[in-house]
């Protein structure tokens, strides 16, 4: 048994794919650095459909794909994002990281206690996020003789450009 599609069926399928591509592209533009699982959740598409559409968007250079940690972590960005911004934006897709970086952007230098208060998170959670941001070279810390660390942004101007 074979299925014969008429011309209208092909047009409807093409329009449906284009609508999905447009929806995915809008999500990527509005949430630079969005991850694959987030796109799956927001679109409600099947794994195969989303993968197919993302591949088409990447091949047509409508999006930039950043793969790291042996391709285990993938972030999607709108075209035109600067390569030097990718690592910063990719590490700020999480609300806690974003709050910490925004706080450091306003305060210049902060102690651990200064950072814990505005995040409304447990100190252990904030410590974990600070370590992640330090490992990603977004922030740096200096330990003084009294055992306290002071945190600040490594490249304040770049972070400011991204947030403005």
N, C-alpha and C positions, 0 to 999 in steps of 0.2 A: 504494500500500500504506500503510495506517495502522496505528499501534501503539496498542493499547488497554491502558491501565494499570488494573489493578483497585485497589480500595481499599487492600489490603495493600501493594501496590507503593508507593503514595503515602506510606503510613505509614512504610515502611522508608526511603524517600528523605528524609523529614522528620526521622526519627531520626538518620540519617547526617549530615545537615547540622547538627543540634543538637549531636551529638558533636564535630564539627569546630569549631563555634563555641566550645564549652566548652574544647576543647584550646587554641585560639588565645587565648581569654580568660585561661586559666591562664598561658600563656607571657607575656602582656602584664603580668599582675599580678606575676608572679615576676621579670620583667625590664623594669621601667619604662624607657621610652625605646627599646625594641627597634625595629630598622629592618625595613623590608619584606623585604629580601633574607634577613635572618636568619630571619624567620618562614617564608619559602619553604623555606629549608634545613631548619629544625627540624620543620616539619609534613609536608614531602614533597608538599604539594598543588600542583596546577597553578596557574599565574599567574592564570587566570580565576577559579578556585574561591576562591583566597585573596582576591583583589580583591573578589569578590562578598560573601564573609563579612565582611570588614573594613568594607565599606560598610554592611552590615546592622547591625554592632555600633556603628558611628559614628552612624548614623541613630537607633538606639534609645538613644543616649547612654550605652552601657555602657563606651565607651572615649573617650578624648580624643586627637585627632590633631593633632600639631604639624607644620605644613609651613613650611619656610623655604628661603631661597636660590631664590626663584621656583619653589617646589614640587619642587625637585630632591632635597631631603632631607626625609624624612618619618619621624617618630618616633611610636610608639604608647604611650599611657599608660593605666593604669586610671582609671576615673572617680574623682573626688575629689582628684586631684592638684592642688595649688595652682598657679595660673598663674605666680606668681613663682618657683616651683621648676622650671618646665619648661625654661628655658634651661640651668640648672645640670645637671639630670639628663640632658638630651639630649646634653650635652657630656661626660658621664662614662660613656658606654656602652662606652668603650674601656678596657682594663685598665691601660695605661700612664698615661692621664690620671687614672684613679681612684687609682693608686698615688701619683702626684705630689700630688694633692689631699689624700689621707689623710696623707701625710707632712707636708705644710704645715699640716694641721689639728693635728698633734701638736707640731710644732716652732716654730710661730709665724712665724719669719723664717728664711730659708735662702739660702745662696749656691748658685750653679749646681752647684759640685762636691758640695755636701751632697745635692743632689737626684739627681745622676747615680748615686751609689753604691747606694742602695736599689732603684733601678729595674732594675739589671742590664742596661741598654741603652747603646748607643753614645751619646756626647755629642751627636752630630748629631741623633739620634733624639729625645733628651730636649729639645734646643733647639727642634726642630720642634713638639713637644707643648706646650712652655711658650709658644711663640708663639700656638698655637691657643687655649690657655686664657686668655692675655692678651687676644686678639682677642674672645673670648667674654665678657670682663669678669668672669671668675671669679677670676683672680689679677692682681696688679699687681707691677711691679718698679720699684725705685728705683736709679738708677745713681749711684755715689759718685765722688768726685774720683780715687780710685785706679783707676777703670775697672771695678770690680766691681759687680755688680748683686745686690740683695737681693730675694728673692721672698716674697710673702705673699698670703694670701687676701683678696679684697676684702670679702666678707661672711662672716666666720667663723661667725657665729651661724646663718645660713641653711644653710651647708654642714654644720654640726654637726647641725642638725635633720634634714637629709636622710639623713645617715649613721647616725643613731640610731634 
